[in-house]
Amino acid sequence: MEKWRLLDIESSDPCMNLAIEEAIVKTVGAGLVNPTVRFWRNPNAVVIGRFQSIENEVDLEECKKYKTSIVRRFTGGGAVYQDFGNLNCAVALPKGHRLLGEDISATYKILGSSMINALIFLGVKPYFNSSSIYVYGKKVSGMAGTISDGAVFHHGTLLIDTNIEILRKVLKNAGSISLKKYVESRREEVTTLSAILNRSVLIAEVKKMVVKGFEQCWGIELVDGNLTNEEKCLAQQIYEEKYLNNKFNAVLF
């Protein structure tokens, strides 16, 4: 049975969390580590897509009020609000892996199907559309990805107990400003697993079900692991060169 690495590693700094993602892409693509699944959370941040405008997507005054950081990720897609009630899950595979078909857009199914199964295990009836997962017509998960450095990478959010009130305040409504040269988010009604199930849902419970989803969907075994020394060095280098004192990629309150 094929073994993949499972990382349950997060930083209190949203910039470092994204720097770690980039480091993992490089090491997986170089064949230095096994295919990797990672869980992590951000404490209080808006993460915008690579080709988005902060001005178009984010209410800066509300972010300042709630001390919400703004960070630009290295993948495309739309803006998302993240707190400790949101679980991020990422998967990195080397190009040419047996699960990757010719249609790269179809690789969303690797992460998406695993998360769909996890929600079913939790007693939810989800459905997948494009790069998002919905329950009762409301969005609970969005995904983004990239092909870079010899790897195919996707990461996605899962709203478990996110503060929806703050989410609605720090993210601007669609079309509030028109900057056509940037990718604009499509605002949709969102909900959380706790609201759907009408109970408190533990992060650890969801992680366990996502692991089960990966293993049953793809016939693999996820093995607990750690970042390599090379990944730690790469992440620190990316963090310093890309995010520190760079308002294009990060605004920290």
C-alpha positions in Angstrom: 0.0 0.0 0.0 1.3 3.4 -0.9 2.3 5.6 2.1 1.7 9.3 2.1 3.0 11.7 4.7 0.5 13.4 7.1 1.5 16.7 8.6 -0.6 18.3 11.3 1.5 21.5 11.6 0.4 25.1 11.9 1.9 28.5 12.8 0.3 31.4 14.6 1.6 33.5 11.6 -0.6 33.2 8.5 2.4 34.2 6.3 4.5 31.3 7.7 1.6 28.9 7.1 1.6 29.8 3.4 5.4 29.7 3.3 5.3 26.2 4.6 2.8 25.2 1.9 5.2 26.5 -0.8 8.1 24.6 0.8 6.2 21.4 0.7 5.4 21.9 -3.0 9.1 22.2 -3.8 10.2 19.1 -1.8 7.3 16.9 -3.1 8.0 18.0 -6.6 11.7 17.2 -6.2 10.9 13.7 -5.0 12.6 14.4 -1.6 9.5 13.5 0.4 6.4 11.3 -0.1 3.1 12.7 -1.3 1.9 14.9 1.5 -1.4 15.9 3.2 -1.3 18.8 5.6 -3.8 20.1 8.2 -3.5 23.7 9.5 -5.4 26.7 10.7 -5.0 30.5 10.7 -5.9 32.4 13.9 -7.7 35.4 12.2 -6.9 36.2 8.6 -8.3 36.9 5.1 -6.4 35.0 2.5 -6.8 36.3 -1.1 -5.9 34.6 -4.3 -2.7 35.1 -6.2 -4.4 37.3 -8.9 -6.7 39.3 -6.7 -6.7 42.9 -5.5 -6.8 43.6 -1.7 -8.7 46.8 -2.4 -11.4 44.9 -4.3 -11.8 42.1 -1.9 -11.2 43.3 1.6 -12.7 46.0 3.9 -9.5 47.4 5.4 -11.3 49.3 8.2 -13.1 46.2 9.4 -9.9 44.2 9.2 -8.2 46.8 11.3 -11.1 46.8 13.8 -10.9 43.0 14.2 -7.1 42.8 13.9 -7.6 40.5 10.9 -4.4 39.9 8.8 -4.5 39.9 5.0 -2.3 37.5 3.1 -1.9 36.7 -0.6 -1.5 33.0 -1.3 0.5 31.5 -4.2 -2.6 29.8 -5.7 -5.5 31.3 -7.6 -9.1 31.5 -6.6 -11.1 33.8 -4.4 -10.8 35.5 -1.0 -11.6 33.5 2.1 -11.8 34.4 5.8 -10.1 32.0 8.2 -10.0 31.6 12.0 -9.5 28.6 14.3 -13.0 27.4 13.4 -11.8 26.8 9.8 -9.7 23.8 8.9 -7.3 24.0 5.9 -6.4 20.8 4.2 -3.7 20.5 1.5 -2.4 17.7 -0.7 0.8 17.8 -2.8 1.6 15.1 -5.3 4.5 14.8 -7.8 3.6 15.3 -11.4 3.0 12.0 -13.1 1.6 10.3 -10.0 -0.8 7.5 -10.7 -3.9 9.5 -9.5 -3.3 12.4 -11.8 -5.0 12.3 -15.2 -4.3 14.3 -18.3 -7.0 16.8 -17.3 -5.3 18.8 -14.6 -8.5 20.5 -13.6 -9.9 17.1 -12.6 -7.2 16.7 -9.9 -9.5 18.7 -7.6 -11.3 15.3 -7.2 -8.3 14.0 -5.1 -8.9 16.6 -2.3 -12.5 17.1 -3.0 -13.6 13.4 -2.9 -11.7 12.9 0.3 -13.5 15.8 1.9 -16.8 14.8 0.5 -16.4 11.3 2.1 -15.3 12.9 5.4 -18.6 14.9 5.5 -20.6 11.9 4.7 -18.9 10.0 7.6 -20.0 13.0 9.8 -23.6 12.6 8.7 -23.7 15.4 6.1 -25.0 15.2 2.6 -22.6 17.3 0.5 -22.2 17.8 -3.2 -19.2 19.0 -5.3 -19.5 21.8 -7.9 -16.3 23.1 -9.7 -13.9 23.7 -6.8 -16.4 24.0 -4.0 -18.4 21.8 -1.7 -22.0 22.7 -0.7 -24.6 21.4 1.8 -28.2 22.4 1.3 -27.1 25.0 -1.3 -24.6 26.7 1.1 -20.9 26.6 0.7 -18.8 24.8 3.3 -15.5 24.4 1.4 -13.6 26.1 -1.3 -10.4 24.9 -3.0 -7.5 26.4 -5.0 -4.5 24.8 -6.6 -1.4 25.2 -8.7 1.1 23.2 -10.8 4.6 24.2 -9.8 8.1 22.9 -9.2 7.2 19.4 -10.4 4.2 19.1 -8.2 0.5 19.3 -8.4 -0.9 21.0 -5.3 -4.4 21.7 -4.0 -5.5 23.2 -0.7 -9.0 23.8 0.6 -11.0 25.3 3.5 -13.6 23.5 5.6 -15.9 25.8 7.7 -16.4 23.9 11.0 -17.2 26.7 13.5 -16.0 29.8 11.8 -17.3 33.2 13.0 -19.6 34.0 10.1 -20.4 37.5 11.4 -16.7 38.6 11.1 -16.4 36.8 7.8 -19.2 38.9 6.3 -17.7 42.2 7.7 -14.1 41.8 6.5 -14.9 40.5 3.0 -16.4 43.0 0.6 -19.6 42.3 -1.3 -19.0 41.2 -4.9 -18.8 44.0 -7.4 -18.3 46.7 -4.7 -15.3 47.9 -6.7 -14.6 47.0 -10.3 -10.9 46.4 -11.1 -11.2 44.2 -14.1 -7.5 43.3 -14.4 -7.9 41.3 -11.2 -9.8 38.1 -10.4 -12.9 38.9 -8.5 -14.4 36.6 -5.8 -17.9 35.2 -6.2 -19.7 35.8 -3.0 -21.9 32.9 -1.9 -24.0 32.0 1.1 -21.8 30.0 3.5 -22.4 27.9 6.5 -20.5 25.8 9.0 -20.6 22.1 10.0 -21.6 23.0 13.5 -24.7 24.9 12.1 -25.6 22.0 9.8 -25.3 19.4 12.4 -26.7 21.6 15.2 -23.9 20.6 17.6 -20.4 21.4 18.5 -18.0 19.8 16.0 -14.5 19.2 17.1 -11.5 19.9 14.8 -10.0 16.6 15.8 -13.1 14.8 14.8 -13.1 16.3 11.3 -9.4 15.6 10.8 -10.0 11.9 11.7 -12.7 11.7 9.1 -10.7 13.5 6.4 -7.8 11.0 6.9 -10.4 8.2 6.6 -11.7 9.8 3.4 -8.2 9.9 1.8 -7.3 6.4 2.8 -10.6 4.8 1.6 -10.9 6.9 -1.6 -7.4 6.4 -2.9 -6.1 3.1 -1.3 -3.3 4.8 0.5 -2.0 5.0 4.1 -1.4 8.3 5.8 1.6 8.2 8.1 2.3 10.9 10.7 5.4 12.9 9.8 7.2 16.2 10.3 8.7 18.9 8.2 12.3 18.1 7.0 15.1 20.4 7.8 15.2 21.4 4.2 11.5 22.3 4.3 12.0 24.4 7.4 14.8 26.3 5.8 12.9 26.8 2.6 9.8 28.0 4.5 11.9 30.5 6.4 13.5 31.7 3.2 10.2 32.2 1.5 8.7 33.8 4.5 11.5 36.4 4.7 11.8 37.1 1.0 8.2 37.1 0.1 6.1 38.2 3.1 8.1 40.3 5.5 7.5 44.1 4.9 5.8 43.3 1.5 2.3 44.9 1.5 1.5 43.3 -1.9 1.6 39.9 -0.2 0.7 40.7 3.4 -1.0 43.4 5.5 -0.7 42.6 9.2 -2.6 44.4 11.9 
